[in-house]
Amino acid sequence: MPRTQNAVAAALPPAQRMEFYREMGEATPETIGHVLTNWWLLVQVAGDPQTARTAAAVKARTAPGRPASTVMRELRERGR
């Protein structure tokens, strides 16, 4: 999918599309690319079944691995 405002908007359900347009309208020249990229990534995740399953598992805390907060704490304790 192209990383354009029209492509992202077309891929979103109506409620999210309105939020997307609101954020794009409030974006400054410095932040508009970031806003577009964030929404484009959300559309990409939602469209990929494996990624969507992984994201759901992370939210449900059933994904394998360790929480990022644990890793960050361990790194701080090691002096990094």
Steps between C-alpha positions, in 0.01 A plus 500: 500500500638844415592720796265779397222678683235374258617137515512498880160667530342253257631205704356624830151438640291820522559567872877466466497698176357801681773475766762469225372813326489687833863410575611585147319835521670587830846391382769758437738484204751341738261230630278414204734229369510338843119504527460347155760231570336405831161452336652320201669255738172442684330416169787265410474317833124469473531359148756231586338204680823379663595845623147560623511171695834594651374845598191344659717256695720784626194696613358190669840434664511151351785558255825314562794701624564748774345841556703794372476658846683198645775520241540876553519455878764230461704723271482788748611267779799395291596863453423533132 
